Every structure is written in C-alpha cells, then in structure tokens.
Amino acid sequence: MTGAESLIRTLLASDIGVCFANPGTTEMQFVVALDKVEGMRCILGMAETVVTGCADGYARMAEKPAMTLLHCGPGFANGMANLHNARRANTPMVNIVGDQATYHRPFDAPLTADTEGLARAVSHWIRTSGSVKLIATDGADAVQAARTPPGQIATLIVPADIAWGEGGVPAAPLATSPRPQVEPEVLRTVSQVLRSAEPAMLFLNGQALSEAGLFASHRISHATGAKLLGPTHVPRMAQGRGRVPVNRVPYVVDTALQVLAGLKHLILVGAKPPVGFFAYPGKPSLIAPKDCVIHVLAHPEQDAVAALQWLADEVNAPRLVPIKEEGPKPCIVKGPFDSKAFGMTLSALLPENAIVCDNMVTSGRAIFPAMFNAAPHDWIQNTGGAIGHAFPCATGAAVACPDRKVVCLQADGAGMFTLQALWTQAREKLDVVNVIFANRVYKILYGELLAMGLEPGRASDTLFDLGRPDLDWVALARGMGVEGVCVETLEGFADLFRSACGRRGPFLIEFQI
Ligand SMILES: Cc1ncc(C[n+]2csc(CCOP(=O)(O)OP(=O)(O)O)c2C)c(N)n1
C-alpha cells in the first residue's frame, strides 16, 4: 500500500468524509488513492481560496473537519485568506499539501517553496511527513489536532516520494479531547460579579452563541439584568423566532463605544475582548469603557454552555424565561434597496432552518436585528475580515447540510475574490440562493477614508470604483452554470427569492443597489 493510500484510509476511519481539492502533480498518488478507496466525496474548487472557504463552511455546519488537498507552497498560499478566516472562527480543518519529493527539493524546481513557512502562518498544527510507515499516524495526529477544542487548522505536508512509497500502514483514529470545564472558583467569582448589581454584560462567542448557550445567557440576563452582546462577526449563531435575540458589536468604533458605555463589568464567554477592526487616529483600540473590569468566564476552548447553565441556576434564574420579541416585524417592503428594509423582507421569506452566510459588508449593516423574527436559522459570517468568504462558505455549508436551504449574501467587490465557487455549486447541484449586492463600488473604503480624517480624491475614486466596465453578475453566473436574474427593487427581490426557494439547486439574484 502506498503512503497516500494509508493516509486516505486513516482519514476516512477518522470520520473525514469530504475532500475539497485543487490537486497537481505532487498529489497524483492521493488522486489515485481516492479512486481506489471508497467513501470520500471529492469536490473540485477552481481556486484554492474557494477550496479552503468551502472547507470552512462545511466544518462550521457539520461540526467536524473536511480535508483539503492543495498543491505545494503556492497552492497553499492561494488558499490562505480563507484559511485565515477559518482560523479566526476556530474552524477545525485538515489540510493535506503535496510537495516536492525529498530528493528533488535540493534541485530547486519551479514549485519549490517554503511550504512549512507558509503553513505556519495560518496553522495551529503543522508537520511534514518524513516516512511512508508513519504518514498515516501523521494523518491521525492531524485530525486529532484539528478536533482539539475549540477547533484548529492542522496542515500536513507530504513530499511526493512519501506519498508514492510502498509500505504504508493505516493508523487507528485517535480520541478527541472534550472541552475542559470552567473551574468552580471562576464560576463563583463571576456569579458574585453578577450579583453586585453593577452594570454588567455577557460578551458571547463560539459555543455560547448556540441555541443552548444563548438560552442560558438569557436566563442569567433575566435574573441579574446583565446585558448580552456578540462580536461584530460571528462564526455561527442560532437566530430567528424562538431564539434569544442578541445583537453584535457595531463595526463603526464610535457606535460600538456607545453600546458598551457605562458598563462596569464585561464577562467574556468564549470570546476575546471586543476591539476595533482597525486603529483610527484618536480612537481607542479596546471597545470597553476604561473603568470596566474584564472577567473571563470561559475561554474559547472551554465548555461555555455548561458554565452558563451552572451560572443561570446559581443566580436562581427560572428554568423557562419567555423570550420577548425584539426587532422589526417581518414584511415585504417595496422600493429601492435599504439594508433594514431588505432584512425585513428576507425575514418574511426565509425558509425554516435555513443557513445564511453573510459577507454583505456595508449592505448588511442594519440587517441583523431585522432577522430576529425570521424563521429559525443559522447565521454565519466572515470572522477574519479577509473578503470573499460567503460564496465558498455557503458552498461548503450546502455540502454539509443537503436538506437545508443555504442563502449566500455577498457584496459584489468581495464576491469577485471567489466567484468560482458558483461553478462548484453548479457542478455539485447545491441548494444555494446567492444574492449579490451590486453597488459597483468598494463603498466601505470611502467610509474608512473619512474615518481616518482624509478626503477622497482621484486615486480613491479610481481604486474604490468597480464600474467602467460594470460587472454583469447574471452573465458571470451563467458562464459557470448557475441561472441568475437581476432585480432593482425589494418587491422584485421578494418575488424572485420566493420562487428560488421553491426549487432546488443554485440560483443567483443580482440586486442592483
Ligand atoms: C483579502 C482582502 N483584500 C482586501 C481587503 C480590503 N477591503 C475591505 S472591504 C473592501 C471592499 C469591499 O467592497 P464590497 O465587497 O463591494 O462591499 P461594499 O463596501 O460596497 O459594501 C476591500 C477591498 C480585505 N479586507 N481583504
């Protein structure tokens, strides 16, 4: 058995069932092994950042890693932006990167690169396989590392001669460590803080944004008056009717500061302290009042849900606390695009149990509270700020959850980074409604320029404008096998979205705004 085959058998035995790939010569042994061994679903992405973005979306919804198969240092480097986004979401992922054969490396052939160096920049765990006999063990270690709470990026680099060498021995899957529990003294300290009656807030991320985590937080809030808030971008959040409506830190620093003003205690639950996306002259980095004490209830890898449930009981919260309705009522609004009105319209039409992938940038600024009263759904965002996330993330999510409608909300400038994912959606017949917010400008960058105290000019008008020529998203989608239609009004969007949700398969709506 080749090393490659022993690795694929080991990954399959370790419950890795999907391989998002863009292979080359150094991965030929893997391609042949994937042919020989039954069970792995292979999905081609026509750019590595599509491959890694798909693996991210898949893992966020499947709650287990996919594998990626990438080609040498440059292939890996192409995938890095969405690996970065996945790392910031604590997504579990196993990357297998083929590389030059060990004896060929000293000859410095064209694709020779510092693959380890590139991998180190975005991976929690990295190894280069050194022996055919041990490559399968390396694979089992990689899966174990990826599944270590809260989720990690594991990258295994495999020189071609290790992949093709005979003598591979499949390895047994390794146990995954459970989330560590929060220490009792931490729980007691936080419960005292919550009983102090000083203004407090639970700042929730990761597992705390699950339905159970949100509900336990809601009980605590009911009993103690503590406010609840999530980060500006969430990796995955249970949303919609019957779920606890929790807003997120606004992107604009001044608005964010207002939301946290007056707080005396900020309690981190699976979250890092809230910070501005960037530094702006004269503005603070940390979005919390200077005299606010920051406490850690649960680190991201810890069992935040158990900690919240314990706390809820400790502060004598009733087991069942009704959830008050917040946010505007869902209804189909008429007229041109407006972020909040779009949210209300989408909210009225969103299918039950949908998955929404949001990389709307400025078009999504006011949409979130408008989704509180939609049918129950999961909300996924780009947690790392590297744009071009929603198309591939939605694609991977649709692979993970074939019975759920996926709605991909993608800004046009960001969308151009990974539009090839549409082709993968068509090839795999994935059930995704893609909505493109075609404002034909990098609108956010004008806001950033002004926030820096600067004035737009000739260069910014050239570098932020996406017109001349205008992108034709319907034609781009058609070219990749996805049917699309263009709309200019909310009622036009509503009609199309309703009919797109009534059928299966990928569809694209270009919303000209
Ligand atoms: C990988 C990467 N490249 C560049 C940027 C810088 N950047 C941030 S937002 C943005 C433009 C976004 O424009 P668009 O997607 O059209 O959304 P809009 O601002 O119009 O709402 C750019 C270029 C980034 N964040 N990530």
The ligand as an SDF file (V2000), in Angstrom:
LIG
                    3D

 26 27  0  0  0  0  0  0  0  0999 V2000
   -8.4070   39.7940    1.2510 C   0  0  0  0  0  0  0  0  0  0  0  0
   -8.7720   41.2260    1.4000 C   0  0  0  0  0  0  0  0  0  0  0  0
   -8.3920   42.1140    0.4580 N   0  0  0  0  0  0  0  0  0  0  0  0
   -8.7440   43.4120    0.5780 C   0  0  0  0  0  0  0  0  0  0  0  0
   -9.4390   43.8490    1.6570 C   0  0  0  0  0  0  0  0  0  0  0  0
   -9.7500   45.3300    1.8260 C   0  0  0  0  0  0  0  0  0  0  0  0
  -11.1740   45.5590    1.6760 N   0  0  0  0  0  0  0  0  0  0  0  0
  -12.0050   45.5580    2.7100 C   0  0  0  0  0  0  0  0  0  0  0  0
  -13.5660   45.8300    2.3050 S   0  0  0  0  0  0  0  0  0  0  0  0
  -13.1480   46.0130    0.6780 C   0  0  0  0  0  0  0  0  0  0  0  0
  -14.1620   46.3520   -0.3420 C   0  0  0  0  0  0  0  0  0  0  0  0
  -15.4970   45.7260   -0.1200 C   0  0  0  0  0  0  0  0  0  0  0  0
  -16.3510   46.1510   -1.1290 O   0  0  0  0  0  0  0  0  0  0  0  0
  -17.6730   45.3900   -1.4430 P   0  0  0  0  0  0  0  0  0  0  0  0
  -17.4830   43.9460   -1.2340 O   0  0  0  0  0  0  0  0  0  0  0  0
  -18.1630   45.8020   -2.7770 O   0  0  0  0  0  0  0  0  0  0  0  0
  -18.6610   45.8910   -0.3080 O   0  0  0  0  0  0  0  0  0  0  0  0
  -19.2090   47.3730   -0.0200 P   0  0  0  0  0  0  0  0  0  0  0  0
  -18.1280   48.1060    0.6850 O   0  0  0  0  0  0  0  0  0  0  0  0
  -19.5230   48.0000   -1.3510 O   0  0  0  0  0  0  0  0  0  0  0  0
  -20.4070   47.1720    0.8220 O   0  0  0  0  0  0  0  0  0  0  0  0
  -11.7890   45.8280    0.4770 C   0  0  0  0  0  0  0  0  0  0  0  0
  -11.1120   45.8960   -0.8320 C   0  0  0  0  0  0  0  0  0  0  0  0
   -9.8170   42.8720    2.6190 C   0  0  0  0  0  0  0  0  0  0  0  0
  -10.4860   43.1740    3.7160 N   0  0  0  0  0  0  0  0  0  0  0  0
   -9.4840   41.5830    2.4530 N   0  0  0  0  0  0  0  0  0  0  0  0
  1  2  1  0
  2  3  1  0
  2 26  2  0
  3  4  2  0
  4  5  1  0
  5  6  1  0
  5 24  2  0
  6  7  1  0
  7  8  2  0
  7 22  1  0
  8  9  1  0
  9 10  1  0
 10 11  1  0
 10 22  2  0
 11 12  1  0
 12 13  1  0
 13 14  1  0
 14 15  2  0
 14 16  1  0
 14 17  1  0
 17 18  1  0
 18 19  2  0
 18 20  1  0
 18 21  1  0
 22 23  1  0
 24 25  1  0
 24 26  1  0
M  CHG  1   7   1
M  END
$$$$
